[in-house]
């Protein structure tokens, strides 16, 4: 499905400088005087000479010479678009929602050239450059409820398998440059596994190669066709390839379908720089002479206010700012992170100090040459910290989470602080909401693990009237599980589950129990 663009170039080759030929014998009146005609005729060469007009062969511009990256991609699309109802459905959807493609094009603007170059270098079908549209709508901060992240929607395990580090500071799944390389590595493997059948390979990117292989073998056993559209696959996977093919058809035939995808200049936008040391993002933005928010938008992998202490340290920045950045980074080497001298007070711990300064215990230990978490009152510690207020890092993980949690999902907003033994399932059940919804409200996947002290929001509708509070109850002499359950209007089985108890064991005075209590039914 290649779309060709060409221009015919006409070259006029003459061996003399002729102002007007005498064509009176063809019924055309010459405007030259007799003398001018005589002089001109003396200079006229025979038809066999170079006064003839020669039309050159049409010259075809290459994809790389296009002004628009979308057109560059369109000229190299090669997968067949079948006449199939699912492809028709998604083509119609895209055409009925042109605002979606406008949004996608805006988000893709910084990255599409980079991705297209990488796909071309590997000789892969250019349809693959369109996969981030299907995967994430080109949202570099996208996080699915299956715990997939970034433009290419890597789940944690597959990301690690392909070299994408994930920790407190950095999530390589959202590093556009690194994740693109990882995605193309993975797709290259899938392409080879399925002998160049890219529909099977791309479907496997969505659901796993094992599932597609089993579907192929199942059809082979009963003599059925094994093309992608004949396979028995999960609904999401069955729709995945048709979505891509429908999109590719529209990209290649915008005029035919009466739609215009906003052009993206076919030239480099960003370049990678590596200061080779940890940098506060506010300092890095200053080096590049851009805003912190703009820097974060190009580098969504950095979760916190700085790059990871152990690296990576690299950034994508506007091509025009590379020299400015490199010069400033070299002139200020060793000054990329602010250190605060802190005097330990009563009640302090390494973990508390780390939380208060939005860093990790390991970073504080490293900064102070410590081998354990032991500290004493009056001791001075050097703590790496941000140079600006947290709100200045508008796209940090903390601020993105706060924005997600503040989005109203019901009439009542509750807050739950995670305790030992909590899970999304147990908290959701106690609050009579689905664990999928609870995960979504808090920017998580249903299978994500919780950490002690983490704050979750819980949205309740006014229709059920319930307002749940976490109550920490100290067991008294004579208390029983059933008695406590009756007092707080909860089930005994829930108390056992919430606290990891054995129902047959006796409670001990002073033992602490965690209860999720509806305060509209009980005064606490």
N, C-alpha and C positions, 0 to 999 in steps of 0.2 A: 504494500500500500504506500507507494512512494509518490510524493507530490512534487512535480518538477516545475521549476521557475526558470524561464530563459528570456533573453532579450535578443532580437535579431539586430545585428550591427551591420549597417551598410557602409562600405568604404568606397569612396570615389577616387579612382586613381587616374590621373591625367599626366601626360608628358609635356603639356604646354599650358600657358596661362591664357585661356581663350575666354573672351568676354561674351561672345555671341556667335553661334554658327549660322551660316546662310542656309535656311531651310525652305526657301521659296518654292523649290521643286516639290515640296510636300504640302504646299498650300499655306505655309506660314509666312507671313510678311516679315522681311528683315528690316530692322530699324537702323542698320548701319548705312552710311553713305557709300556710294560706289568705290570711293578711294579706300574707305575703312574696310570694305569687303575684300578689295584686292589685297590690302596688306594682311588682312586676316587669313585669306586663302593661301597666301604664301607660307603662312606659319602652320596651317592645318596639316596634320600628319595623316597617313593612310589608316584605314580601320584596323590594320594589322598591328599598328603601333599602340602605345600605352594610353590613348585617349579614351579607351573603352571603360564603361562603368562596370565594376566587378562587385558582386554581392558575396560577402564572406559567409561561411557556414555559421549557423547560430552558435553563440557562445553561452554555455550554461554556467550560471554562478553556482558555487559550491555551497553546501549547508553552512560551512564555517564563515562564508561571506555574507550571510543574511544579517539584516539589521535587528531582527527579533529572534530571541532564543526559541520561542514557541515554533517559529517557522523553521529554524534550524533542526529542531526535533521532528517536525512534520515531514521534512524531506527524507528522513531516514527510518520512518516507521515501516516495519516489515511483517508484523504478524497479521494473519488473515482475520478479517472481521466477519464472522458468519452471520447469516440471516437467521437469527435465533431470538425467541421471545424475551429472554432475560437481557440480552444485549439491547434489544429494542426498548425494554422498560427503562433501563438506566440511561440510555441515550435521551429518551423523552424527559427523564427527570432532570438531567443536566440542562437540557434546552429550556425547560420550564423554570429553572432556577439560575438565570444568568448572574445574579448577584453572588452566588456561591463561587463561580469561576472568577469573578472580579476580586473577591476576597482572597481566593487561593493565589491569584497572580500577584497581588500585593504582598502576601506573605512570602511568596517564592522569589521575589525580586532580588534579595541579596544572595540567594543560594543556588538558583537554577542553573546559572552558567557553570558554576563549580561542579555541580552534579553531572551536567551534560558532558563536560570535558572528561570526567572520570569514566563515564559509561562508554564514551567514544574510544578512549585509550585502550579499553579492554575488548573492543570489538563486539560489545553486547547489543542486543536490540534496544533501540532508543525508547521503546515503550517503558523500559525500566526506569528511565528518568521521570516518568509520570507516576510511578508507584507512591511517592510521598503524598500525592493528591488523594489517592484512595486510602492510604494508611492513616494519615493524620491531618488531611486538608492543609498540608504544609505548615502546620503549627509546630514550631520547634520545641514548645513547652508541653506538647500534648502528653497526657497520661491517661491510659485507658483503665477500665475497671478490671482488666485482666492483668494489671501490673506492668503493662507495656509502656515504654516511654520514648519520646523523641520523634523526629520526622519519620524514621523507619520502624518505629514501634517494636523495639527489641524488648523481650521479657528478660528479667534478670539473668537467668541461667544461660540463655543463648548469647546474651551480650557478653558475659564473662568468657564463654567458650570462644568467642571471636575477639577477645582482647580488650573489651570495653570495661575499664575499671569503674567501680561504684562504691563510694564511701560518703562520709559526712560532708566533705567539701566538694566532691566532683562526681558527676554521673556521666560516664562516657557515652551512654545511650543518647544523650541530648547534645553531644559534641558533633556538630554537623559534618565536619571534615572526617573525624575518626569513624563515626557511625556509618557514613556513606561508604568508606573503604570496607568496613566490616560487612555491611549489607551486600556489597558487590562480591565480596569473598564468598559469602554464604550462597548467593544466587549463582555464582560460578560453579560452586560445588553441586548445587541442585541441577544446573543445566547439564553437567556431565553425567550425573546420576540418571537423568531421564533422557540421555542420548540426544540432547539438543531439542527436545520437545519443551518449548518455553511455556506453553500453557500448563503443562504438568509441573514444571519447575516453579512457576509463579504461584500456582495453587498450593504447592508445598511450602512456600514461604509463609503462607497464611496458616496452614493447619498442620504442617509437619510432613516430611517426606514419607514416613512410615504409613501414615493414613492414606496418602495418595497411592503408594505402592500396593497396599492391600486392596484398594478399590480397583486398581488395574488387574491384579491377579484374580479377583472375584469375577470380573467380566470375562477374562480370558478362559476361565474354567467352564463358563456356560456359553462360550462362543459369541459374546456380545462385543460391540465395538469398544475400543479403549481410548477414544478421543476424550478430551476433558469433559465435554458436554454430555457424554454418555455414562460418566462415572457416578456412583452413588456416594456422595460426599456430604458433609454437614452443610446446612443451609448457608452459613456465612461464607464458607469456602466456595460453594456453588455460585454464589453471587460475586465473589472477589474478582475472578478473571473477567467475567462479563462487564463489570464496572470499569476495569482498566481498558478493555477493548472499545467500549462505548466512548470513553473519554478520548482515546487515541483517534477514533474516527472523527470526533468533533474537532480536535486540534488540527487534524489534517484537512478538514473540509469546512472551515469556518464560514466561508462565503456561501457554500451550498446550503448550510443549515441556518444562514441568516443570523449568526452570532459572532461577536467580536470579543476575543479574550485580550485584555489590555497587554500591550507589547512590553517585553522586558529587553532592554538593550543587550545585544549579543557581544558583550565585552566583560572582562574581569571587573568584579566589584570589590571583592575582599582579598586580602593576602594574609598569610600566617606569619606571625612574629613570635619569637621565643626569647623572653628576657633572661631565662635560665635561673630565675629565683622567684620565691613567693612574692606576689604583689597584692596589695589591697586593691580592689577593683576601682575604687575612687582615685587612687594614685595612678593606676594604669590608664584610666580614662583621661586623666590630666595629661599624661605623657602623650596620648594620641590626639589631644585637643578635641575630644568629643564628650558627650554627657555619659554619666554612669549607666543610665537606662539604655542608651544606644549601644554601649559596649556590651551590656548584658544581653541585648536582643540578638547580637551576633554570636554570643558565647553562652548559650543557655545551659551548658553543662555545669557551670559553677554555681553550687547551691547556696554558698554563704557570701560573706563580704570580701573574701580573698580567694586566690587560687590555693590549691592544697599545699601544705608545707613540704610534702614529699614529691610534688608534681603530679600531673603535668602543669606546666606554667604557660603554655602557648595561648595566643589569642588570634582570632580573625578580626581584622580591622580594615577600614576603607583603604584601598590601594594608595590613595593620595596622601595618607597619613603615616605610611610606613617609615619614611625617613625621619619624620618628626618624632615618632615613638622611639625608634632605635637610638636616636641621639640622646633623648631625655633619659632613657633607661640606662644607657652607658654612663652618662654624667652623674646619675644618682644611684649607682650600684650600691646595694646594701641598705638602702633607705626605703625599701618598698613596703615595709610593715612597721606599724607603730607599736612600741613596747611601753607598757604602763608598769610603773613600780608600785607594787601593792603590799601593804602591811597586813599580815594575817590577823584576824580578830576571832574572838570566841564564837564557836558555832560554824566557822568556815571549814570547808573541805575542798579537795581538789575538784570534785565533781560539781559542787555548788558554784565554785569560782568559774569553772568552765562554762556552766550554763549562764551565769550572769554576764559573761563576756563573749557569749556566742562563739565559743571555741570548744575544743575537746581537752580531756584530761591529758591525753598523750602529748598534745602540743605544749601544754603548760609544763609537763615533766621534761620534755625535750629542751624547752627554753631555759630551764633551770638546772639541767644536768642531773635530774632526779631518776632514781631507779624504782621508786615506789611512790605511794600517795601520802606518805607520812609528812605532816606539816605541824608547826607549833605556833602558838600565839606570839605575836611580835616579830615573827620571821618575815623577811621581805622576799617577794616573788616578782619576777618579770613576766608579765602576761601580754602576749600579742593581742592587739585589739584593733577595731576599725577606727579610721580617722574621722568618719562622719556618722551621724545618727542613722539608726537602722532603716528609717524610712527613705534615706537617700539611695539605698540599694533596692529600688522599686520592684525588681524582678527576682529578688532572692527567693529561695524556697520558703522562708518564713513569711514574707509578704504575699507570695502567691497563695499560700495556705490560708492566710488570714482573709484574703479576698474570697476564696472558695467558701470558707466557713461562715462568712458574713452574708452570703447570698440566702435570702429568705426561702425556706422550703416548707413553712408551716406557720401556725399562729404563735406557738411557744418555742423559744430557744432555750435549751438546757445545756449545761456544761458538765462534762464528766471527766474527772482526773483518773487516769489509768492506774490501777493498783496491781500488786502482784497476783497473778492468776487470771487476770482479765483477758478476754478475747473479744473480737468484734461480735462473735455469735452470742456470747453470754450477756454482753452489754445490750445488744439489740433485743434479745429476748426479754430481758428485764424491763426494757422500756417499750415493749410491744411495737417494735419497728423491725423492718427487714435488715439483715446484716449487709445486704447489697446497698441499700439506701444509706445506711450508716457510713459505709465505706465511701460512697460517693460524696456525701456531705463533708467529708474530711479529706478529700483528695487522695484517697487510697484505693487499693484493690481489695476485694473480699478476702483474699488469702494473705494479705500483708500482716506482718506481726506488729504488735504494739510494744511500746516501751514504757516502763514505769515512770509516772509523772507527766506523760503526754496528755494534753487536753483535747477532748473530743466534743463536738457540738452534736446535739440531738434535737431534731425538730419534731414537734408534736402538733397535731391538728386540734382545734378547739372542739371538734365533734366528739372526741373520746373523753375529753375533760381531764385526762391524766396529766399530772405534773410530777415527774420522777426526780427524787433527790437521792444522793448516795449518803447513807447513814452508817457511821462506824459505831457499833454497839459493844459496850463492855459487859461481858457475861457476869451475872451476879449469882450468889448462892441460891440454889433451887431452880435456876433457869433450865429449861429444856428447849430443844429445837422447835417442838410443836407449840410450846407456850410463846416463844418469841415470834413464831410465824403468825399466831393468832393475834398477838398484840399489834403487830405492824401490818396486818392484812396482806400477808404474802404466803406462798406455799412452802411447806417444810422442805420439799424436794429442791426448791430453788435455793434455799439457804445452804443446803448441803452442796449444791453445785457451785454456787457463787464462792464458797469458801473452801472447796476441795475437802469436805468433811466425809467421814464415815458415819452414816446415820446411827450405827449401833454403838458408837463410842460416846462416852459422857463428855459434856462440856465442862471446862475448868473455869472457876471464878477468875476474873481478870482477863480471860481470853477475849480477843477482839474479833468481832464478826463484821463483815461488810454486807449491807442490805441495800436493796434498791426499792425505795418506798414511795408510793403515790401519796403525796402530801395533801391531795384533795380528800383522801379517805382517813388519813391519820395525822394527828398533830405531833410534830417532831421538833 
